[in-house]
């Protein structure tokens, strides 16, 4: 059996890339030949290291440039998986899967040409119910939700420290992670008397992120705040295992009804943190509401005052924090790689 994958954003090393390549890894393990279009083989090592995936037997091949070449090429495959950039492709394999990672809207999704293209798409898959709501409305389809694969078995609680962790790109582009809000909030906690706790912000700068990273660095002076740029997977895993609390402000001050693309569409790092026994305190927008039931296995907040209040309450009540650790680890199992593989097996 032969499968082709196309992802226009492979070099960004983000959640959509992990989603597609985890499926590629799964198919290779089942004996499929898998070709990934869009980048040369030089990126393979980075992808394997970043996502902890076994991709040695996956072929990375040049992009399919012209429409005519694409029409001809996709016919060669038993399955073709395409991550959409908002557009609908012409696909002609035996089983065509179109994946939406972003809740696109106002892109003329119901155009006549798109309706023609959609007739050849066998399955439309979204990464969350949040994304599905916008995709179905925009394109006039009934997509299915297959949550992103989290390798939950890789993460486990370790010896915990007084550590708050946040993981996300250092960027001010489309989906800003708003680490600036986290820095301000932690500084206020310290100014109010918090001692012997540390905030660690982990991410990659990517395109246009270096200036933002340096701005944040300047704002942390005099406070126990560390910024770590582009660390390896094992180092990140260790931080997850040591942290007691996980923070996220992605989508802060955004109206998710008007700008859904600017909030967290799912929240893979939230689940990773939970699997490591790190209690999430994250903004109550986008896909996070599908992961966390507030006060049962984490907390959702809406404004800076709530973030500070909830965090202080947990710090003041170690017993409550310890009780939540078991709950968050158990809840994370719903988003395992095994669940992801089973859902895709159903449509493959």
N, C-alpha and C positions, 0 to 999 in steps of 0.2 A: 504494500500500500504506500501511496505517495502523497505527502501533504506539503502545501506551500503556505508561507506566512508573509504578510506585508505589514510593516509598521513604519510610518513616516517619521517617527520620533525616536528611533532606536538609540541614537547617540545622547539622548537626554537622561537615560538610565533612571526613568521614573516608574510609577506604579503600573502604567499601561504596558510598559516593556516587560516588567516582571510577569504580568498577567499572561501575555502572549507566549513568552518563552517558557513559562512553567507548563503550559499546554504542549509546547514543542518538546520539552524534556519528557513529558508523559508519553507522547506518541513514539518517540525514539525508543523508550524503554519497552514499548509494546511491539517493536520491530519495524516501525514505519521508517521510510526515508523522508527526511524533513529538510526542506530548503527555506531559508529565511532571506527575503529580499530587502534591499534598502541600504545595506552597509557591507563593506568587505570583511574578510575574516580577521582583520587586525583588531576589531572591536570585541571579538569573542572572549578573549582573556579578561577584559574589563567586566563584561557581562557576567561571566562565571564567578568572578571574585565578588562583585557587588551584590549579586542576588543569591549566591551559594547554590548555583544550579549546575547540573551535569549536562554540558552542551557539547562535549567533544565530538560526538557523532552527528551533530547538527551542521548542515552546510550553510555558510553565509555567502550569498551571491549578489552580484550587482543588481541595482534597481531595474525594474521593467519600465523603460522610458516611454515608448510610444503606445498609443491606444491599440494599434493593430498588433503590436508585439504582445501586449498584455492579453488581448483576446485569444491569440494563438497559444500563449504560454499557459494560461490558467486551465485550458482544456486537458493538459497533460496530467492534472492532479485529481486524486480521488477526493481530496478535501482542500479547500482554500480558506484560510482565516485572514480577515482583513480588518485592521483597526482603523476606524474612520476618523478623518480630520474634519468631519461635518459634511463631506460630500459622499455620494453613493457611487461605488465603482461598478463597472461591467465585469461580472465574474461568470465563468462557464465551466467550473469543475463539477464533479458529481455531487458534492455537498459543500455549499457556500455559506460560510458563517461571517456575519458582519458584526463587529463589536464596537459598542459606544462606551467610551471611558469618561466622556464629558457630556453634560446636559446641554447640548446645542439647542439654540432657539433663534427664531427670526432669520433663518438661512434659506427660506423658500423651499423647505423640505418636501412639500406636497406638489412640487412642480410635475408637469406631465412627464418630463424626461426621467425624473427620479422614480416615478411610479412604474415606468417601463423597466428600469434597472432593478427595482425591488422584486419584480416577478421572478428573477433568477436567483434571489437570495433565499436560501432554505431556512436559515435561523438568524434572528437578530437578538444579540445578547448584550445586556447592560450589567454594569458592575454594582448597581444598587437600585433599590426602589426609588430613591431620590432621582437618579439619572433616568430611569425608566419613565417616570412621570412626564418629564420634559420631552424625551425622545418620542414617545408614543403620540403626544399631542402635536409635535412639530412635523413628524413624517407620516402620521396616520397609520401607525402600525401597532401590533401587539407584541412587544418584545418580551423576552424572558430574562429573569435576573439570575445570574450566577456570580456569587460573591467572589472577590479576589482570593487567591490562594495564599494562606499564611502558613509557613512551615512551623506550626506551633510546637511541634516536638523538639525543634532545635533550641527553643527558649525554655528556661526554667528559673525559678527563684533561687538566688544565691544568698550570701551573707549580706543583709541589707544595711545600707548606710543612710544617713540623713541627707538624702540626695533627691532633688527634683530634676527630672529629665524632660527635654523636648527634642523631637527629631523632625527635621523638615528642611527643605532648600532655603538657603539664604538668598532671597530674591524679592524684588518688588514688582515683578511682572504679573501676568494674569492672575495667578492664584497665590497671593502673598501669604506667607505663614505667620506674619505679624509677631515675630520674635521681639520687636520693640515693646509691645504691650506686656510681654512676659518679663522683660528686663525691668520695666517701670514698676510692675506689680511686686516683683521680688525685692526690689530696692525699698519699696514702701513697707513690706513685711519686716525687713531688716531695720528700717528706721523706727518701726513700732516695737522693736525689742527682740526680734527673732535672732537666735544665736545658734552656732554649730550646725547650720544647714547650708547646702550648696546648690546652686542652679547650674546645670550643664546644658548648653544648647549645641546640638549636633546637626550637621548638614553639609551640603556641597554648595559652593558659590555659583558655579555654572555661568551662563551668559549674563553679564550685567550685575552679578551678585557681589563682586569684590568691594565695591564702594559701600554697599549696604552693610556688609560684614565688618568693614573697618569703622563705620559709623557706630555700629552696635558695640564694637570693642572699646571705643572711646567712652561710651556711656556706662560701661561696667566697672570703670576704675574705682578702686576703693571698696568694692563689694565682692563677696565670694561667688563670682559668676565666671564660668569658663565657656569659651566658644571654640568648638572643635570642627575643623573643616576637612571633609572628605576622608574620614577614618575608615579602616577596613572592617569587614563584617564581624570578625572575632572580637575586636575592640568594642564595637557597638553592642554585641551580644552581652559582653561583660557589664557594660553600663546599665543595660536593661535589667540584668539580674541583681545589680546592686541598688538600683533606684527604688524608692518607696512610692513616689508620686510621679505621674506623667502629666505634663501640661501641653495643651495645644490651643492656639488662638486663631487658627486658620479660618478666615471668613469674618473676622471681627469687623464690626461697623458696616457690614454688607447686607443689603436686602436680598435674601436668597430667592425671592420670587422674581425679582427684576434682573438679578445678575447671578444665576445659579452656578455659572462657570467659575465664580470667584470664591466659592466655599469648598470645603472638603467633600468630594463626591462620594467617597467611602471612608477611608481612614485606616490604611493598612498598618501604619505605625502604632495606632491605638491598640490594635489587636496584638501586635508583637509585644507591646508593653504589658498587656494583660496576661499573655502566656508566660511572661517572666515574673508575674506576681507584683506588677507595678500598677497601682491604682490610678485610673485615668480621671483627670479633672479637665474636661475639654468643652469648648464652646458648643452650645446646643443648636448646631446648624448642619444642614446637609446630611451626609451618610452617617455621621456620628450618632444620630438619634436612632438608627437601626442597630447599632452595636451596643449601646449603653441604655439601660433602664436606670434612671437616676436614683441614687442611694441604695440600689440593690447590688450593682457591680460597677460602681463608678459614679461620677457626678457630671452634670451638664450645667454650664453657666452662661449668662447672657451679657454681663458687663463686668468691668474690672473690679468693682466693689464685691460682687458675688465670688469672683475667683479668689480674692484675698480672704474673704470670710470662710469659704469652704476649706481652703487650704489650712488656715489657722486652726479650724475646728479639728481637722484630722491630725495635725501636729500635736494638738493638746490632748488627743484621745488615742494613744497608741493601740489600745485594745480594739477600738472600732476599725482602725487601719489594718490591724492583723486579721480581723474577721473578714474584711473585704478581700484580702489577698486570695483566700481560697475561692471566693465567689468569682473573682475576675479570671483566675486560671481556668476554672470549669467553663465559664461562659465563652472563653476564647476558642474552645474546641469546635464550636459551630462553624468556624471559618477556616478549617484545616485544609491542607493540600488534598487530603483524602476525599473530603466532601466535594471539593472543586473537581477532582478527577472523576468522581462518580457522576456528577451532573453533566459533564461533557461526554462521558461514555454513553449517556442516554441519547444524545443527539448525534453522535458519531456512528 
